[in-house]
């Protein structure tokens, strides 16, 4: 089972949850359950709106890092 954080658009794998995921900090009304990996892959796909991302701790193989953000000046 996968847990979708609708507030931050992050998907967590509940079978491999880590302390750093902070799943307990996700508000109850912003949680959604997804049961298949196929649906998770479609949600992470670049053509899906809104664009979801895999958690970098529990779903690192589906975490997309924007390399351009390294060079942005704030």
Backbone atoms as SQL, in Angstrom:
CREATE TABLE atoms (id INTEGER PRIMARY KEY, chain TEXT, resi INTEGER, resn TEXT, atom TEXT, x REAL, y REAL, z REAL);
INSERT INTO atoms VALUES
  (1, 'A', 1, 'UNK', 'N', 0.839, -1.169, 0.000),
  (2, 'A', 1, 'UNK', 'CA', 0.000, 0.000, 0.000),
  (3, 'A', 1, 'UNK', 'C', 0.890, 1.241, 0.000),
  (4, 'A', 2, 'UNK', 'N', 0.401, 2.282, -0.621),
  (5, 'A', 2, 'UNK', 'CA', 1.131, 3.540, -0.737),
  (6, 'A', 2, 'UNK', 'C', 0.275, 4.660, -0.150),
  (7, 'A', 3, 'UNK', 'N', 0.927, 5.617, 0.455),
  (8, 'A', 3, 'UNK', 'CA', 0.240, 6.750, 1.063),
  (9, 'A', 3, 'UNK', 'C', 0.616, 8.006, 0.301),
  (10, 'A', 4, 'UNK', 'N', -0.397, 8.730, -0.175),
  (11, 'A', 4, 'UNK', 'CA', -0.182, 9.947, -0.953),
  (12, 'A', 4, 'UNK', 'C', -0.402, 11.150, -0.046),
  (13, 'A', 5, 'UNK', 'N', 0.591, 12.011, 0.007),
  (14, 'A', 5, 'UNK', 'CA', 0.502, 13.273, 0.734),
  (15, 'A', 5, 'UNK', 'C', 0.013, 14.319, -0.269),
  (16, 'A', 6, 'UNK', 'N', -1.273, 14.668, -0.189),
  (17, 'A', 6, 'UNK', 'CA', -1.870, 15.613, -1.140),
  (18, 'A', 6, 'UNK', 'C', -1.376, 17.042, -0.933),
  (19, 'A', 7, 'UNK', 'N', -0.843, 17.346, 0.240),
  (20, 'A', 7, 'UNK', 'CA', -0.364, 18.696, 0.522),
  (21, 'A', 7, 'UNK', 'C', 0.980, 18.956, -0.158),
  (22, 'A', 8, 'UNK', 'N', 1.905, 17.996, -0.055),
  (23, 'A', 8, 'UNK', 'CA', 3.247, 18.152, -0.620),
  (24, 'A', 8, 'UNK', 'C', 3.452, 17.375, -1.913),
  (25, 'A', 9, 'UNK', 'N', 2.429, 16.632, -2.361),
  (26, 'A', 9, 'UNK', 'CA', 2.467, 15.838, -3.598),
  (27, 'A', 9, 'UNK', 'C', 3.578, 14.789, -3.568),
  (28, 'A', 10, 'UNK', 'N', 3.688, 14.082, -2.444),
  (29, 'A', 10, 'UNK', 'CA', 4.699, 13.047, -2.266),
  (30, 'A', 10, 'UNK', 'C', 4.010, 11.718, -1.984),
  (31, 'A', 11, 'UNK', 'N', 4.553, 10.640, -2.564),
  (32, 'A', 11, 'UNK', 'CA', 4.006, 9.303, -2.367),
  (33, 'A', 11, 'UNK', 'C', 4.981, 8.496, -1.517),
  (34, 'A', 12, 'UNK', 'N', 4.449, 7.845, -0.477),
  (35, 'A', 12, 'UNK', 'CA', 5.254, 7.035, 0.432),
  (36, 'A', 12, 'UNK', 'C', 4.889, 5.564, 0.272),
  (37, 'A', 13, 'UNK', 'N', 5.883, 4.687, 0.373),
  (38, 'A', 13, 'UNK', 'CA', 5.679, 3.242, 0.359),
  (39, 'A', 13, 'UNK', 'C', 5.524, 2.783, 1.808),
  (40, 'A', 14, 'UNK', 'N', 4.340, 2.320, 2.170),
  (41, 'A', 14, 'UNK', 'CA', 4.062, 1.964, 3.558),
  (42, 'A', 14, 'UNK', 'C', 4.768, 0.682, 3.991),
  (43, 'A', 15, 'UNK', 'N', 5.260, -0.110, 3.069),
  (44, 'A', 15, 'UNK', 'CA', 5.971, -1.327, 3.450),
  (45, 'A', 15, 'UNK', 'C', 7.448, -1.057, 3.737),
  (46, 'A', 16, 'UNK', 'N', 7.918, 0.145, 3.418),
  (47, 'A', 16, 'UNK', 'CA', 9.330, 0.489, 3.618),
  (48, 'A', 16, 'UNK', 'C', 9.458, 1.876, 4.231),
  (49, 'A', 17, 'UNK', 'N', 8.554, 2.225, 5.130),
  (50, 'A', 17, 'UNK', 'CA', 8.517, 3.565, 5.710),
  (51, 'A', 17, 'UNK', 'C', 9.755, 3.798, 6.580),
  (52, 'A', 18, 'UNK', 'N', 10.284, 5.007, 6.545),
  (53, 'A', 18, 'UNK', 'CA', 11.460, 5.404, 7.318),
  (54, 'A', 18, 'UNK', 'C', 11.066, 6.507, 8.299),
  (55, 'A', 19, 'UNK', 'N', 11.883, 6.720, 9.304),
  (56, 'A', 19, 'UNK', 'CA', 11.628, 7.780, 10.277),
  (57, 'A', 19, 'UNK', 'C', 11.611, 9.153, 9.604),
  (58, 'A', 20, 'UNK', 'N', 12.487, 9.338, 8.622),
  (59, 'A', 20, 'UNK', 'CA', 12.619, 10.631, 7.952),
  (60, 'A', 20, 'UNK', 'C', 11.404, 10.996, 7.103),
  (61, 'A', 21, 'UNK', 'N', 10.550, 10.047, 6.816),
  (62, 'A', 21, 'UNK', 'CA', 9.371, 10.307, 5.985),
  (63, 'A', 21, 'UNK', 'C', 8.365, 11.226, 6.674),
  (64, 'A', 22, 'UNK', 'N', 8.334, 11.210, 7.994),
  (65, 'A', 22, 'UNK', 'CA', 7.419, 12.045, 8.793),
  (66, 'A', 22, 'UNK', 'C', 5.954, 11.827, 8.399),
  (67, 'A', 23, 'UNK', 'N', 5.564, 10.579, 8.248),
  (68, 'A', 23, 'UNK', 'CA', 4.198, 10.241, 7.845),
  (69, 'A', 23, 'UNK', 'C', 3.189, 10.699, 8.894),
  (70, 'A', 24, 'UNK', 'N', 3.568, 10.682, 10.150),
  (71, 'A', 24, 'UNK', 'CA', 2.644, 11.093, 11.216),
  (72, 'A', 24, 'UNK', 'C', 2.335, 12.582, 11.165),
  (73, 'A', 25, 'UNK', 'N', 3.165, 13.372, 10.480),
  (74, 'A', 25, 'UNK', 'CA', 2.936, 14.816, 10.380),
  (75, 'A', 25, 'UNK', 'C', 1.976, 15.191, 9.256),
  (76, 'A', 26, 'UNK', 'N', 1.595, 14.231, 8.429),
  (77, 'A', 26, 'UNK', 'CA', 0.658, 14.503, 7.327),
  (78, 'A', 26, 'UNK', 'C', -0.747, 14.602, 7.914),
  (79, 'A', 27, 'UNK', 'N', -1.458, 15.692, 7.667),
  (80, 'A', 27, 'UNK', 'CA', -2.822, 15.827, 8.199),
  (81, 'A', 27, 'UNK', 'C', -3.739, 14.728, 7.646),
  (82, 'A', 28, 'UNK', 'N', -4.693, 14.290, 8.442),
  (83, 'A', 28, 'UNK', 'CA', -5.603, 13.204, 8.049),
  (84, 'A', 28, 'UNK', 'C', -6.399, 13.552, 6.789),
  (85, 'A', 29, 'UNK', 'N', -6.784, 14.813, 6.639),
  (86, 'A', 29, 'UNK', 'CA', -7.587, 15.187, 5.472),
  (87, 'A', 29, 'UNK', 'C', -6.746, 15.348, 4.205),
  (88, 'A', 30, 'UNK', 'N', -5.435, 15.270, 4.315),
  (89, 'A', 30, 'UNK', 'CA', -4.545, 15.385, 3.156),
  (90, 'A', 30, 'UNK', 'C', -3.922, 14.043, 2.780),
  (91, 'A', 31, 'UNK', 'N', -4.416, 12.945, 3.355),
  (92, 'A', 31, 'UNK', 'CA', -3.893, 11.608, 3.069),
  (93, 'A', 31, 'UNK', 'C', -4.819, 10.891, 2.094),
  (94, 'A', 32, 'UNK', 'N', -4.209, 10.049, 1.255),
  (95, 'A', 32, 'UNK', 'CA', -4.985, 9.199, 0.360),
  (96, 'A', 32, 'UNK', 'C', -4.217, 7.898, 0.177),
  (97, 'A', 33, 'UNK', 'N', -4.924, 6.793, 0.127),
  (98, 'A', 33, 'UNK', 'CA', -4.290, 5.493, -0.045),
  (99, 'A', 33, 'UNK', 'C', -4.350, 5.067, -1.500),
  (100, 'A', 34, 'UNK', 'N', -3.252, 4.496, -1.975),
  (101, 'A', 34, 'UNK', 'CA', -3.159, 3.929, -3.313),
  (102, 'A', 34, 'UNK', 'C', -2.668, 2.500, -3.122),
  (103, 'A', 35, 'UNK', 'N', -3.271, 1.562, -3.834),
  (104, 'A', 35, 'UNK', 'CA', -2.992, 0.156, -3.570),
  (105, 'A', 35, 'UNK', 'C', -2.104, -0.529, -4.596),
  (106, 'A', 36, 'UNK', 'N', -1.882, 0.067, -5.766),
  (107, 'A', 36, 'UNK', 'CA', -1.076, -0.611, -6.784),
  (108, 'A', 36, 'UNK', 'C', 0.104, 0.247, -7.221),
  (109, 'A', 37, 'UNK', 'N', 1.199, -0.431, -7.535),
  (110, 'A', 37, 'UNK', 'CA', 2.393, 0.267, -8.019),
  (111, 'A', 37, 'UNK', 'C', 2.144, 0.868, -9.397),
  (112, 'A', 38, 'UNK', 'N', 1.292, 0.236, -10.186),
  (113, 'A', 38, 'UNK', 'CA', 0.968, 0.760, -11.512),
  (114, 'A', 38, 'UNK', 'C', 0.323, 2.146, -11.419),
  (115, 'A', 39, 'UNK', 'N', -0.573, 2.315, -10.478),
  (116, 'A', 39, 'UNK', 'CA', -1.199, 3.619, -10.296),
  (117, 'A', 39, 'UNK', 'C', -0.183, 4.652, -9.807),
  (118, 'A', 40, 'UNK', 'N', 0.734, 4.243, -8.944),
  (119, 'A', 40, 'UNK', 'CA', 1.787, 5.146, -8.459),
  (120, 'A', 40, 'UNK', 'C', 2.656, 5.605, -9.629),
  (121, 'A', 41, 'UNK', 'N', 3.025, 4.687, -10.510),
  (122, 'A', 41, 'UNK', 'CA', 3.845, 5.045, -11.676),
  (123, 'A', 41, 'UNK', 'C', 3.125, 6.037, -12.574),
  (124, 'A', 42, 'UNK', 'N', 1.810, 5.869, -12.746),
  (125, 'A', 42, 'UNK', 'CA', 1.046, 6.831, -13.561),
  (126, 'A', 42, 'UNK', 'C', 1.002, 8.200, -12.900),
  (127, 'A', 43, 'UNK', 'N', 0.919, 8.252, -11.572),
  (128, 'A', 43, 'UNK', 'CA', 0.869, 9.533, -10.863),
  (129, 'A', 43, 'UNK', 'C', 2.207, 10.259, -10.922),
  (130, 'A', 44, 'UNK', 'N', 3.305, 9.513, -10.974),
  (131, 'A', 44, 'UNK', 'CA', 4.638, 10.114, -11.031),
  (132, 'A', 44, 'UNK', 'C', 5.001, 10.514, -12.460),
  (133, 'A', 45, 'UNK', 'N', 4.315, 9.964, -13.438),
  (134, 'A', 45, 'UNK', 'CA', 4.581, 10.264, -14.840),
  (135, 'A', 45, 'UNK', 'C', 4.509, 11.772, -15.100),
  (136, 'A', 46, 'UNK', 'N', 5.369, 12.265, -15.967),
  (137, 'A', 46, 'UNK', 'CA', 5.489, 13.706, -16.195),
  (138, 'A', 46, 'UNK', 'C', 4.243, 14.336, -16.810),
  (139, 'A', 47, 'UNK', 'N', 3.397, 13.565, -17.459),
  (140, 'A', 47, 'UNK', 'CA', 2.209, 14.141, -18.081),
  (141, 'A', 47, 'UNK', 'C', 1.028, 14.220, -17.119),
  (142, 'A', 48, 'UNK', 'N', 1.154, 13.677, -15.923),
  (143, 'A', 48, 'UNK', 'CA', 0.077, 13.696, -14.941),
  (144, 'A', 48, 'UNK', 'C', 0.056, 15.041, -14.222),
  (145, 'A', 49, 'UNK', 'N', -1.127, 15.589, -14.073),
  (146, 'A', 49, 'UNK', 'CA', -1.276, 16.847, -13.330),
  (147, 'A', 49, 'UNK', 'C', -2.180, 16.614, -12.152),
  (148, 'A', 50, 'UNK', 'N', -1.830, 16.966, -10.952),
  (149, 'A', 50, 'UNK', 'CA', -0.554, 17.538, -10.541),
  (150, 'A', 50, 'UNK', 'C', 0.554, 16.491, -10.544),
  (151, 'A', 51, 'UNK', 'N', 1.769, 16.936, -10.651),
  (152, 'A', 51, 'UNK', 'CA', 2.948, 16.059, -10.723),
  (153, 'A', 51, 'UNK', 'C', 3.312, 15.585, -9.320),
  (154, 'A', 52, 'UNK', 'N', 3.221, 14.298, -9.092),
  (155, 'A', 52, 'UNK', 'CA', 3.606, 13.706, -7.811),
  (156, 'A', 52, 'UNK', 'C', 5.054, 13.259, -7.875),
  (157, 'A', 53, 'UNK', 'N', 5.642, 13.047, -6.705),
  (158, 'A', 53, 'UNK', 'CA', 7.032, 12.626, -6.614),
  (159, 'A', 53, 'UNK', 'C', 7.135, 11.527, -5.564),
  (160, 'A', 54, 'UNK', 'N', 8.018, 10.584, -5.777),
  (161, 'A', 54, 'UNK', 'CA', 8.249, 9.546, -4.784),
  (162, 'A', 54, 'UNK', 'C', 9.075, 10.098, -3.638),
  (163, 'A', 55, 'UNK', 'N', 8.844, 9.598, -2.455),
  (164, 'A', 55, 'UNK', 'CA', 9.603, 10.027, -1.280),
  (165, 'A', 55, 'UNK', 'C', 11.072, 9.644, -1.458),
  (166, 'A', 56, 'UNK', 'N', 11.964, 10.533, -1.110),
  (167, 'A', 56, 'UNK', 'CA', 13.390, 10.249, -1.320),
  (168, 'A', 56, 'UNK', 'C', 13.933, 9.248, -0.323),
  (169, 'A', 57, 'UNK', 'N', 13.190, 8.942, 0.745),
  (170, 'A', 57, 'UNK', 'CA', 13.652, 7.996, 1.751),
  (171, 'A', 57, 'UNK', 'C', 13.082, 6.598, 1.538),
  (172, 'A', 58, 'UNK', 'N', 11.785, 6.485, 1.276),
  (173, 'A', 58, 'UNK', 'CA', 11.174, 5.158, 1.167),
  (174, 'A', 58, 'UNK', 'C', 10.884, 4.742, -0.269),
  (175, 'A', 59, 'UNK', 'N', 10.938, 5.660, -1.215),
  (176, 'A', 59, 'UNK', 'CA', 10.735, 5.338, -2.635),
  (177, 'A', 59, 'UNK', 'C', 11.797, 6.037, -3.474),
  (178, 'A', 60, 'UNK', 'N', 13.043, 5.830, -3.144),
  (179, 'A', 60, 'UNK', 'CA', 14.131, 6.547, -3.802),
  (180, 'A', 60, 'UNK', 'C', 14.213, 6.253, -5.299),
  (181, 'A', 61, 'UNK', 'N', 13.768, 5.070, -5.732),
  (182, 'A', 61, 'UNK', 'CA', 13.830, 4.744, -7.163),
  (183, 'A', 61, 'UNK', 'C', 12.804, 5.537, -7.975),
  (184, 'A', 62, 'UNK', 'N', 11.821, 6.149, -7.303),
  (185, 'A', 62, 'UNK', 'CA', 10.818, 6.969, -7.992),
  (186, 'A', 62, 'UNK', 'C', 10.916, 8.438, -7.613),
  (187, 'A', 63, 'UNK', 'N', 11.971, 8.808, -6.909),
  (188, 'A', 63, 'UNK', 'CA', 12.172, 10.206, -6.528),
  (189, 'A', 63, 'UNK', 'C', 12.855, 10.934, -7.680),
  (190, 'A', 64, 'UNK', 'N', 12.239, 12.013, -8.129),
  (191, 'A', 64, 'UNK', 'CA', 12.787, 12.807, -9.228),
  (192, 'A', 64, 'UNK', 'C', 13.393, 14.078, -8.647),
  (193, 'A', 65, 'UNK', 'N', 14.685, 14.256, -8.852),
  (194, 'A', 65, 'UNK', 'CA', 15.375, 15.431, -8.340),
  (195, 'A', 65, 'UNK', 'C', 15.614, 16.400, -9.487),
  (196, 'A', 66, 'UNK', 'N', 15.261, 17.643, -9.300),
  (197, 'A', 66, 'UNK', 'CA', 15.443, 18.669, -10.310),
  (198, 'A', 66, 'UNK', 'C', 16.874, 19.200, -10.225),
  (199, 'A', 67, 'UNK', 'N', 17.721, 18.797, -11.167),
  (200, 'A', 67, 'UNK', 'CA', 19.120, 19.227, -11.149),
  (201, 'A', 67, 'UNK', 'C', 19.270, 20.726, -11.413),
  (202, 'A', 68, 'UNK', 'N', 18.306, 21.336, -12.059),
  (203, 'A', 68, 'UNK', 'CA', 18.372, 22.774, -12.325),
  (204, 'A', 68, 'UNK', 'C', 18.249, 23.587, -11.033),
  (205, 'A', 69, 'UNK', 'N', 17.621, 23.019, -10.014),
  (206, 'A', 69, 'UNK', 'CA', 17.435, 23.750, -8.757),
  (207, 'A', 69, 'UNK', 'C', 18.770, 24.007, -8.054),
  (208, 'A', 70, 'UNK', 'N', 19.797, 23.239, -8.368),
  (209, 'A', 70, 'UNK', 'CA', 21.113, 23.442, -7.768),
  (210, 'A', 70, 'UNK', 'C', 21.700, 24.784, -8.198),
  (211, 'A', 71, 'UNK', 'N', 21.417, 25.168, -9.429),
  (212, 'A', 71, 'UNK', 'CA', 22.055, 26.360, -10.001),
  (213, 'A', 71, 'UNK', 'C', 21.206, 27.616, -9.887),
  (214, 'A', 72, 'UNK', 'N', 20.001, 27.509, -9.356),
  (215, 'A', 72, 'UNK', 'CA', 19.141, 28.685, -9.205),
  (216, 'A', 72, 'UNK', 'C', 19.641, 29.557, -8.076),
  (217, 'A', 73, 'UNK', 'N', 19.673, 30.832, -8.321),
  (218, 'A', 73, 'UNK', 'CA', 20.098, 31.773, -7.284),
  (219, 'A', 73, 'UNK', 'C', 18.849, 32.339, -6.610),
  (220, 'A', 74, 'UNK', 'N', 18.912, 32.429, -5.298),
  (221, 'A', 74, 'UNK', 'CA', 17.776, 32.987, -4.566),
  (222, 'A', 74, 'UNK', 'C', 18.082, 34.323, -3.989);
